[in-house]
Amino acid sequence: MWKVTMLSSPNALLWRGLLAVVIGVVSVTWPGITVGAFVVLFAVYAFMSAVTDGTRAFASDKVGPVLGWLLLALFSVAAGVIALAWPGITALALTICVAAWALATGAMEIALAFQRGEKAGERALFILTGLVSVVLAFVLFVRPDIGAVSLASVFGLFSMVYGVSALFASFEERRRRGGASHSTPVTA
């Protein structure tokens, strides 16, 4: 039976790494466009959430859930409108959300480096990307006033480092699987 996980599949790591590098290059090259895209994507998400919450409201046969889902839909519409009307405030809020995400991701990668039976080089890559993520979070929490455009550039650099790390992990996993398949005999 094949067991493919996100962390051990060389193809998943390869595509994840390539996507991260491309996003990083775009973010560094066009930080203003990147910030605008984040704000618009958030607004689209909020409007889609409003539609699904409104649909859930009318699928319920009890008054309590109907009012709750309608209230959530109203909040989602308001969040989408605010994002489009005041993109600066939205970008600041997204900056804080990215900081929280970076802190959680960095802490998890550092923890994974010590829990998996990785070689020293692989462990170093997990620790490096984890530390870069934690430093990004620290800077954003301490100085959220650095601005969303700066965040886009820093996020781009982070994405490139993370992407290159994932590419190296993919190549290492391919090498490891290639070596393991040559050493085990095939039986019919």
C-alpha positions in Angstrom: 0.0 0.0 0.0 1.3 3.4 -1.0 1.6 6.0 1.7 2.1 9.5 0.4 2.3 12.4 2.8 2.9 16.1 2.1 6.2 16.0 3.9 7.6 12.9 2.2 6.3 13.1 -1.3 9.1 14.4 -3.5 6.6 15.7 -6.1 4.5 17.6 -3.6 7.7 19.1 -2.1 8.9 20.0 -5.6 5.7 21.8 -6.6 5.4 23.5 -3.2 8.9 24.7 -3.5 8.5 26.0 -7.1 5.3 27.8 -6.2 6.9 29.4 -3.2 9.8 30.6 -5.3 7.5 32.1 -8.0 5.3 33.8 -5.3 8.5 35.1 -3.7 9.8 36.6 -6.9 6.5 38.2 -7.7 6.2 39.6 -4.2 9.7 41.2 -4.3 9.4 42.5 -7.8 5.9 44.0 -7.4 5.2 44.5 -3.7 2.4 47.1 -4.2 0.5 44.7 -6.5 1.1 41.9 -4.0 -0.5 43.9 -1.2 -3.4 44.8 -3.4 -3.9 41.2 -4.4 -3.9 40.1 -0.8 -6.6 42.7 0.1 -8.7 41.8 -3.0 -8.4 38.0 -2.2 -9.5 38.7 1.3 -12.5 40.6 0.1 -13.4 37.8 -2.3 -13.1 35.3 0.4 -15.3 37.3 2.7 -18.0 37.7 0.1 -17.8 33.9 -0.7 -18.1 33.2 3.0 -21.2 35.5 3.2 -22.9 33.5 0.3 -22.2 30.1 2.0 -23.3 31.4 5.4 -26.5 32.8 3.9 -27.1 29.5 2.2 -26.7 27.6 5.4 -29.1 30.0 7.1 -31.9 29.0 4.8 -31.1 25.3 5.0 -31.8 25.3 8.7 -35.3 24.7 10.0 -34.7 26.3 13.4 -34.8 30.1 14.2 -31.5 30.2 16.2 -29.2 28.8 13.6 -30.9 30.9 10.9 -30.2 34.1 12.8 -26.7 33.0 13.6 -25.8 32.2 10.0 -27.4 35.4 8.7 -25.4 37.4 11.3 -22.2 35.7 10.2 -23.1 36.4 6.5 -23.7 40.1 7.4 -20.3 40.3 9.2 -18.6 38.7 6.2 -20.2 41.2 3.8 -19.1 44.0 6.1 -15.5 42.7 6.2 -15.4 42.5 2.4 -16.8 46.0 2.0 -14.3 47.4 4.6 -11.4 45.6 2.8 -12.3 47.2 -0.5 -13.2 50.7 1.0 -10.2 50.9 3.3 -7.4 48.8 1.9 -4.8 50.3 4.3 -6.5 49.2 7.4 -7.1 45.8 5.8 -3.5 45.5 4.9 -2.5 46.3 8.5 -4.9 43.6 9.8 -3.5 41.1 7.3 0.0 42.0 8.4 -0.9 41.0 11.9 -2.5 37.8 10.6 0.6 37.0 8.6 2.7 37.5 11.7 0.6 35.0 13.7 0.8 32.5 10.8 4.6 33.0 10.5 5.1 32.4 14.2 3.0 29.2 14.2 4.6 27.9 11.0 8.1 28.6 12.3 7.6 27.0 15.7 6.1 23.9 14.0 9.0 23.6 11.6 11.6 23.9 14.3 9.7 21.3 16.4 9.5 19.0 13.3 13.3 19.3 12.8 13.8 17.6 16.1 11.0 15.0 15.9 11.8 13.5 12.6 14.7 11.2 12.0 16.3 13.6 9.6 19.9 13.9 8.6 21.9 16.9 9.9 21.5 18.8 6.6 17.8 18.3 6.4 17.4 19.2 10.0 19.4 22.4 9.4 17.1 23.4 6.5 14.0 22.9 8.7 15.5 24.9 11.5 16.7 27.6 9.1 13.2 28.1 7.5 11.6 27.9 10.9 13.9 30.6 12.3 13.4 32.8 9.3 9.6 32.5 9.8 9.9 33.3 13.6 12.1 36.3 12.9 9.5 37.5 10.3 6.8 37.2 12.9 8.8 39.0 15.5 9.5 41.9 13.2 5.9 42.2 12.2 4.5 42.0 15.7 7.1 44.6 17.1 6.9 47.0 14.1 3.6 46.5 12.2 4.0 50.1 11.0 6.7 49.0 8.6 3.9 48.8 6.1 2.3 46.2 4.0 4.6 47.0 1.0 7.6 46.1 3.2 5.7 43.0 4.3 5.2 42.0 0.7 9.0 42.3 0.1 9.9 40.4 3.3 7.2 37.8 2.5 8.7 37.4 -0.9 12.2 36.8 0.5 10.8 34.3 3.0 8.9 32.5 0.2 12.1 32.2 -1.9 14.1 30.8 1.1 11.2 28.4 1.9 10.8 27.4 -1.7 14.5 26.7 -2.2 14.5 24.7 1.1 11.5 22.6 -0.2 13.3 22.0 -3.5 16.4 20.7 -1.7 14.2 18.5 0.5 12.4 17.2 -2.7 15.7 16.3 -4.3 17.0 14.7 -1.1 13.8 12.6 -0.8 14.1 11.6 -4.5 17.7 10.6 -3.9 16.8 8.7 -0.7 14.0 6.8 -2.5 16.2 6.0 -5.4 18.8 4.5 -3.2 16.3 2.5 -1.3 14.7 1.1 -4.4 18.0 -0.1 -5.8 19.0 -1.9 -2.6 15.8 -4.0 -2.2 15.3 -6.9 -4.6 12.0 -7.1 -6.6 10.0 -10.2 -6.0 7.2 -11.5 -8.2 
